Amino acid sequence: MARVGILGLPNVGKTTLFNALTGLDAPTAAHPFSTTEPNVGVAKVPDDRLDRAAAVEGSPKTTYATLDLLDLPAMAGPGGNGLGSQFLGRLREMEAIAVVLRAFHDDAVPAADSGTDPVSQAETLLLELTLADAEVFSRRADKAARESMSDVSLKAPAAAIARAAAHLEDGSALRTVAWTDQELASFRDLAPLTLKPAVWVVNVDEEAIEGDVSGRVAEVVPAGDLVIVLSAKIEEEATRLDPEDRVELLQGLGLGDGALAAMVQATYAALGVLSFFTMGPKESRAWTVRVGAVAPEAAGKIHSDLERGFIRAEVAPIEVVLEAGGWDAAKAAGSVRLEGKDYVVKEGDVIVVRFSV
């Protein structure tokens, strides 16, 4: 389960997006700061491959990967008293951040506190996160410097924290600079917001899905951050429809598989994770693991005993398994191979672990 915090300025559609992703009905209102406490929900990650695997195997249980979503109260920007500033500690617990930017016009939803220029909103929010980190790192830098005077082993971490504090005070996010693994370890307990992977979500008018808005936002956010464009209002309305009608609506509007699919792809890319599968007559299930993980690490996602006792793994691409008509048929056709401890898991692998207790 990946944990993602959703933030933005007032009336940008954060909670509308949250509802669209989770299928929940958290209250929204056409006035600033209508969200006064964080909303928490879980979004199932849609995956047609898993659905087909369950059908082929006759699995009575299908378990999807999930995103754990935290919808925070709105931030107010420089000089404001936004409720969101009270909850930045919660945001530090998240693995990634989704920043919602308003690019829609709606007379019923005031824009005085956010505006409708997503570029200026992105700049404002990035600055707010940078200032929040600057305050934390500045305090820690002073303490670390004092401690390093009596313990030589603390000099390197103190230097790293001081360097980061100076960078933040210049108004730059930490992920705009390359850091060594040792330096990153020095920051770990500070959970810096500007080191977290970020997805920037531009919330547009129903009639304005197309345009160059994503490119303009990409120019002002840290290099490598992902920008996606969607209409949260349409997506929320679509969640209230039957699955067939929902697909018809989204595809008819040129929205493909919808906001959740777009968010998942962007979040997975930002976090550097991929999906692999287990499938069988009892359950078909999707799992996530970091890109570059070897087979024992993937086995550990299934159960810690599988990682400790790992011998080897039976592996095949899920599309090959589906084309063969199931796992047993794929094995009979010679499409399943044996891999050892050094095998690097690939997106879409189906894995069966052989292990000893």
C-alpha positions in Angstrom: 0.0 0.0 0.0 1.4 3.4 -1.0 0.5 6.3 1.2 -0.2 9.6 -0.7 -1.1 12.9 0.8 -3.4 15.3 -1.1 -2.9 19.0 -0.6 -3.7 22.3 -2.3 -5.1 25.8 -1.8 -8.8 26.4 -0.9 -11.5 25.4 -3.4 -9.2 23.7 -5.9 -11.1 20.4 -5.8 -8.9 18.3 -3.4 -11.8 16.6 -1.7 -13.7 16.1 -5.0 -10.6 14.3 -6.3 -10.4 12.3 -3.1 -14.0 11.2 -3.6 -13.4 10.3 -7.2 -10.4 8.2 -6.3 -11.9 6.4 -3.3 -15.6 6.3 -4.2 -16.3 7.9 -0.8 -18.6 10.9 -0.2 -16.5 13.2 1.9 -18.3 16.6 2.2 -17.4 19.4 -0.1 -18.7 23.0 -0.1 -18.3 26.1 -2.2 -16.4 28.1 0.4 -12.8 28.1 1.6 -11.6 25.7 4.3 -14.7 23.4 4.2 -12.4 20.5 5.0 -11.3 21.1 8.7 -10.1 17.6 9.4 -8.2 15.2 7.2 -10.2 12.7 5.1 -8.7 9.2 5.0 -9.6 6.6 2.4 -8.3 3.7 0.3 -8.3 3.6 -3.5 -8.2 0.2 -5.2 -5.7 0.2 -8.0 -7.6 -0.9 -11.2 -5.8 -3.5 -13.3 -7.4 -5.2 -16.2 -4.7 -7.9 -16.1 -5.7 -8.9 -12.6 -9.3 -9.1 -13.5 -8.5 -11.3 -16.5 -6.2 -13.5 -14.3 -9.0 -14.0 -11.8 -11.4 -15.0 -14.6 -8.9 -17.4 -16.2 -8.1 -19.1 -12.8 -11.7 -19.0 -11.5 -10.4 -17.2 -8.4 -13.2 -16.5 -6.0 -11.1 -13.7 -4.4 -9.4 -10.8 -6.2 -7.1 -8.5 -4.2 -6.0 -5.3 -5.8 -3.1 -3.1 -4.9 -4.2 0.0 -3.1 -3.3 3.7 -2.5 -3.8 5.0 1.0 -5.0 8.5 0.6 -4.9 11.4 3.0 -6.9 14.5 2.0 -5.6 17.4 4.1 -7.3 20.7 4.9 -6.4 23.5 2.5 -3.3 25.5 2.8 -3.5 29.3 2.6 -0.2 30.3 1.1 2.3 32.9 2.3 1.0 35.0 5.2 -2.2 33.1 5.5 -3.7 31.0 8.3 -4.7 28.0 6.4 -5.8 25.0 8.3 -3.4 22.8 6.3 -0.4 24.2 8.1 -1.6 22.4 11.3 -1.4 19.1 9.6 2.0 19.1 7.9 3.2 16.5 10.4 0.7 14.1 8.9 2.0 14.9 5.5 5.5 14.0 6.5 4.2 10.4 7.2 3.2 10.0 3.6 5.4 8.4 0.9 4.3 10.7 -1.9 2.4 14.0 -2.3 -0.4 14.8 -4.8 -0.7 18.6 -5.2 -4.0 19.7 -6.7 -4.0 22.9 -8.8 -7.1 24.8 -9.9 -7.4 25.6 -13.6 -11.2 25.6 -13.8 -13.7 28.5 -13.7 -16.9 28.1 -11.7 -18.9 31.1 -10.4 -20.4 28.9 -7.7 -17.0 28.1 -6.3 -15.0 31.2 -5.2 -11.5 31.4 -6.5 -10.3 34.4 -4.4 -8.0 32.2 -2.2 -6.5 30.2 -5.0 -7.0 31.8 -8.3 -7.3 29.8 -11.5 -3.6 29.9 -12.6 -2.1 26.6 -11.8 1.4 27.9 -12.4 1.2 30.5 -9.7 -0.5 28.0 -7.3 2.4 25.5 -7.9 4.9 28.1 -7.1 3.1 29.1 -4.0 2.7 25.6 -2.7 6.3 24.6 -3.5 7.5 27.7 -1.6 5.2 26.8 1.4 6.6 23.2 1.5 10.2 24.6 1.2 9.6 27.1 4.0 8.2 24.3 6.2 11.3 22.2 5.6 13.6 25.2 6.2 12.1 25.7 9.6 12.7 22.1 10.6 16.2 21.8 9.2 17.3 25.2 10.7 16.4 24.0 14.2 18.1 20.6 13.7 21.2 22.2 12.1 21.9 24.1 15.3 21.4 21.1 17.5 23.5 18.8 15.2 26.3 21.3 15.1 26.5 21.4 19.0 26.4 17.6 19.2 29.1 17.1 16.6 31.5 19.1 18.8 31.7 16.3 21.3 31.2 13.3 18.9 33.3 13.2 15.8 31.0 10.6 14.2 28.3 13.2 14.0 30.3 15.7 12.0 29.2 14.3 8.6 25.5 14.2 9.4 25.7 17.7 10.9 27.4 19.0 7.7 24.7 17.4 5.6 21.9 18.9 7.6 23.6 22.3 7.5 24.0 22.1 3.7 20.3 21.2 3.3 19.3 24.0 5.6 21.2 26.5 3.6 19.7 25.2 0.4 16.2 25.5 1.8 16.8 29.0 3.0 17.6 29.9 -0.6 14.1 28.8 -1.4 14.9 25.6 -3.3 13.3 22.2 -2.7 15.7 19.5 -1.5 14.9 17.2 -4.5 16.5 19.8 -6.9 19.9 18.7 -5.5 21.7 15.4 -5.7 22.3 13.8 -2.2 24.5 10.9 -1.3 22.9 7.9 0.5 24.8 8.9 3.7 23.3 12.4 3.5 19.8 11.1 2.9 20.2 8.8 5.9 21.0 12.0 8.0 17.6 13.5 6.9 15.5 10.4 7.4 14.0 11.2 10.8 13.2 14.8 9.6 10.9 13.4 6.8 11.5 16.4 4.5 8.5 17.3 2.4 10.6 18.6 -0.5 12.3 15.2 -0.9 9.0 13.3 -1.3 8.0 12.3 -4.8 5.3 14.7 -6.0 2.5 14.4 -8.6 1.0 17.7 -9.7 -2.7 17.3 -10.6 -4.2 20.1 -12.7 -8.0 20.2 -12.1 -9.5 21.6 -15.3 -12.9 22.6 -16.7 -15.1 19.9 -18.0 -14.7 21.4 -21.5 -11.0 22.0 -21.2 -9.2 18.6 -20.8 -6.8 19.4 -23.6 -4.1 22.2 -23.6 -0.5 23.0 -22.7 -1.2 23.6 -19.1 0.8 20.5 -18.0 3.8 21.9 -19.8 3.6 25.2 -18.1 3.3 23.7 -14.7 6.2 21.3 -15.4 8.5 24.4 -16.1 8.1 25.6 -12.5 8.2 22.4 -10.5 11.3 20.4 -9.8 12.6 18.4 -12.8 11.3 14.9 -12.8 8.0 15.7 -11.0 5.0 14.4 -12.9 2.1 16.6 -14.0 -1.3 15.1 -15.0 -4.5 16.9 -16.2 -8.0 15.9 -15.3 -11.5 17.1 -14.3 -12.2 16.0 -10.8 -15.8 16.9 -11.1 -16.4 14.6 -14.0 -14.4 11.9 -12.3 -16.4 12.2 -9.1 -19.7 12.0 -11.1 -18.4 8.9 -12.9 -17.9 7.0 -9.7 -21.6 7.1 -9.0 -22.4 5.3 -12.3 -22.5 1.6 -12.9 -19.1 0.2 -14.2 -20.3 -0.1 -17.8 -21.8 3.4 -17.8 -18.7 4.8 -16.2 -16.4 3.4 -18.8 -18.7 4.7 -21.5 -18.7 8.2 -20.0 -14.9 8.4 -19.5 -14.1 7.0 -22.9 -16.7 9.1 -24.6 -15.0 12.2 -23.1 -11.6 11.0 -24.1 -10.5 10.3 -20.5 -9.4 6.8 -21.0 -9.5 4.7 -17.8 -10.1 7.8 -15.6 -8.4 9.7 -12.8 -7.5 6.7 -10.7 -5.6 5.0 -13.5 -3.8 8.2 -14.3 -3.0 8.9 -10.6 -1.7 5.3 -10.1 0.6 5.4 -13.1 2.0 8.8 -12.0 2.3 7.8 -8.4 4.0 4.5 -9.2 6.4 6.3 -11.5 7.1 8.9 -8.8 7.7 6.2 -6.1 9.7 4.0 -8.4 7.5 0.9 -7.9 6.0 -1.8 -10.1 3.3 -4.5 -10.0 3.7 -8.2 -9.9 1.1 -10.9 -9.5 0.2 -14.2 -7.8 -2.7 -16.1 -9.2 -4.5 -19.4 -8.6 -7.8 -21.1 -7.9 -8.1 -19.5 -4.4 -7.0 -15.9 -5.1 -5.5 -13.7 -7.7 -3.6 -10.8 -6.3 -1.5 -7.7 -7.3 1.5 -6.7 -5.3 3.9 -3.7 -5.5 7.6 -3.7 -5.1 10.3 -1.2 -5.8 11.8 -1.0 -9.3 15.1 -3.0 -9.2 14.0 -5.4 -6.5 15.2 -9.0 -6.7 13.1 -12.1 -6.4 13.5 -12.7 -2.6 12.4 -9.1 -1.9 9.3 -9.6 -3.9 8.7 -12.9 -2.1 9.0 -11.0 1.2 6.1 -8.8 0.1 3.9 -11.9 0.0 5.2 -13.3 3.3 8.3 -12.8 5.3 8.8 -16.6 5.5 9.1 -16.7 1.7 11.9 -14.2 1.7 13.8 -16.0 4.6 13.5 -19.4 3.0 13.7 -18.4 -0.6 15.1 -21.1 -2.9 14.0 -19.9 -6.4 11.0 -18.5 -8.2 8.8 -19.7 -11.0 8.2 -16.6 -13.3 6.3 -15.8 -16.4 4.9 -12.5 -17.8 1.2 -12.2 -17.0 0.2 -11.6 -20.7 1.9 -14.9 -21.6 0.1 -16.7 -18.8 -3.3 -15.2 -19.9 -2.7 -16.1 -23.5 -1.9 -19.7 -22.5 -5.2 -19.9 -20.6 -3.8 -19.9 -17.0 -0.8 -20.8 -14.9 -0.9 -24.5 -15.3 -1.4 -24.2 -19.1 1.6 -21.8 -19.3 3.8 -24.3 -17.4 2.7 -27.1 -19.7 3.6 -25.0 -22.7 7.1 -24.3 -21.3 6.5 -20.6 -20.8 7.4 -20.6 -17.1 11.0 -20.3 -16.2 13.0 -20.8 -13.0 14.9 -17.8 -11.5 17.2 -17.5 -8.6 18.0 -14.9 -5.9 19.6 -12.4 -8.3 16.6 -12.2 -10.6 15.3 -8.6 -11.0 11.5 -8.5 -10.9 9.8 -7.0 -14.0 6.5 -5.2 -14.3 3.7 -7.7 -14.9 5.6 -10.8 -13.7 3.6 -13.6 -12.3 5.6 -15.3 -9.5 5.4 -18.5 -7.6 8.0 -18.8 -4.8 9.7 -22.1 -3.9 11.0 -22.0 -0.4 12.0 -24.0 2.6 10.9 -23.4 6.2 
